Each structure stands twice: as structure tokens, then as C-alpha cells.
Amino acid sequence: MILSLRRIYRFLMFKEEKKLVKDGVYGLVRHPLYLGDSIWPVGWSLIWMKLCSLILTPIWLLFYIITTFYEERGLEEEFGDEYREYKKRVRRIIPLVY
């Protein structure tokens, strides 16, 4: 408990300078979490082949695509030209495609 409070205190009092991560998985896609979260509903809808999953999966994917636009707007404001250059080199969600 005390350790957790200490971490919160450090976070609030000593905000570290934020750094844009461009290596590792972020060198392949800009939103790797959304890629992972998009794979499982597609897999489940293919396994179940139920009408509701076939309808909800595209809605789920559309939600993630829309969310990335809002997130990237904030990242461009925060990191500026560095993020714009990163966007030119790295795909949004699907490596080599989108």
C-alpha cells in the first residue's frame, strides 16, 4: 500500500519528460494494442459464424479506427514534427497495409 502511494506521489510531483517510443513493436505499427484487440473479435466471429458476431465485429473495428484518429491528433499536438515523421514511416494498425 505504501509503495503504491509512493509511486502515485512520484508521478504527481515529478512528471518525467515524455518520449515518443518508435522502436520495438512500435516500429511496425503505431497502435499495437488495437491490432491485438482487433484480432480476437475477428477470430471469434470466424469461429462462431453467428449473425451477431458478424455484425458486431466490423463495428468494433470501426470504433478502433475512429479512436486512432483522435489519439493521433493529441500525439501530434504533444510531439509535433517528430510524430508526423513517425506517421510517414509506420502504418497505423496493420503492418504493411494500413
C-alpha positions as CSV (number, residue, x, y, z in Angstrom):
1,M,0.0,0.0,0.0
2,I,2.7,2.4,1.0
3,L,4.7,1.5,-2.1
4,S,1.7,2.3,-4.3
5,L,1.2,5.7,-2.6
6,R,4.9,6.4,-3.2
7,R,4.5,5.7,-6.9
8,I,1.5,8.0,-7.2
9,Y,3.3,10.7,-5.3
10,R,6.3,10.5,-7.6
11,F,4.1,10.5,-10.7
12,L,2.3,13.6,-9.5
13,M,5.3,15.5,-8.2
14,F,8.0,14.6,-10.7
15,K,6.5,14.2,-14.1
16,E,9.1,12.8,-16.4
17,E,9.5,14.3,-19.8
18,K,7.5,12.2,-22.2
19,K,9.4,10.4,-25.0
20,L,7.9,9.1,-28.3
21,V,8.6,5.4,-28.5
22,K,9.4,4.4,-32.0
23,D,11.3,1.1,-31.6
24,G,10.2,-2.5,-30.9
25,V,6.6,-3.3,-31.9
26,Y,6.0,0.5,-32.3
27,G,8.4,0.3,-35.2
28,L,5.9,-1.9,-37.0
29,V,2.6,-0.3,-36.1
30,R,1.6,2.9,-34.4
31,H,-1.2,1.2,-32.4
32,P,-0.1,-2.4,-31.5
33,L,-2.7,-2.7,-28.7
34,Y,-5.5,-2.0,-31.2
35,L,-4.0,-4.6,-33.6
36,G,-4.1,-7.2,-30.8
37,D,-7.6,-6.2,-29.7
38,S,-8.8,-6.4,-33.3
39,I,-7.5,-9.9,-33.9
40,W,-9.6,-11.7,-31.3
41,P,-13.0,-10.5,-32.4
42,V,-12.3,-11.4,-36.0
43,G,-11.2,-14.8,-34.9
44,W,-14.2,-15.4,-32.8
45,S,-16.6,-14.2,-35.5
46,L,-15.0,-16.6,-37.9
47,I,-15.3,-19.5,-35.4
48,W,-18.9,-18.7,-34.3
49,M,-20.2,-17.6,-37.7
50,K,-23.2,-16.1,-35.9
51,L,-25.1,-13.1,-37.2
52,C,-24.5,-11.0,-34.1
53,S,-20.7,-11.6,-34.2
54,L,-20.6,-10.9,-38.0
55,I,-22.4,-7.6,-37.3
56,L,-20.6,-6.5,-34.2
57,T,-17.0,-7.2,-35.4
58,P,-17.0,-4.5,-38.1
59,I,-18.5,-2.1,-35.6
60,W,-15.7,-3.0,-33.1
61,L,-13.1,-2.5,-35.8
62,L,-14.6,0.8,-36.9
63,F,-14.5,2.0,-33.3
64,Y,-10.8,1.4,-33.1
65,I,-10.1,3.1,-36.4
66,I,-12.0,6.2,-35.3
67,T,-10.3,6.2,-31.9
68,T,-6.9,6.2,-33.6
69,F,-7.7,9.4,-35.4
70,Y,-8.5,11.2,-32.1
71,E,-5.4,9.7,-30.3
72,E,-3.1,10.8,-33.1
73,R,-4.4,14.3,-33.1
74,G,-3.3,14.6,-29.5
75,L,0.0,12.9,-30.2
76,E,0.7,15.4,-33.0
77,E,0.0,18.2,-30.6
78,E,2.3,16.7,-28.0
79,F,5.2,15.6,-30.1
80,G,4.8,17.8,-33.2
81,D,7.0,17.1,-36.2
82,E,8.6,14.1,-34.6
83,Y,5.2,12.3,-34.6
84,R,4.4,13.5,-38.1
85,E,7.6,11.9,-39.4
86,Y,6.9,8.8,-37.5
87,K,3.4,8.6,-39.1
88,K,5.0,8.7,-42.5
89,R,7.2,5.7,-41.8
90,V,5.0,3.4,-39.7
91,R,1.5,2.1,-40.5
92,R,-1.5,2.8,-38.3
93,I,-2.8,-0.6,-37.2
94,I,-1.9,-3.4,-39.7
95,P,1.8,-3.7,-40.7
96,L,2.5,-3.0,-44.4
97,V,-1.2,-2.5,-45.1
98,Y,-3.0,0.2,-43.0
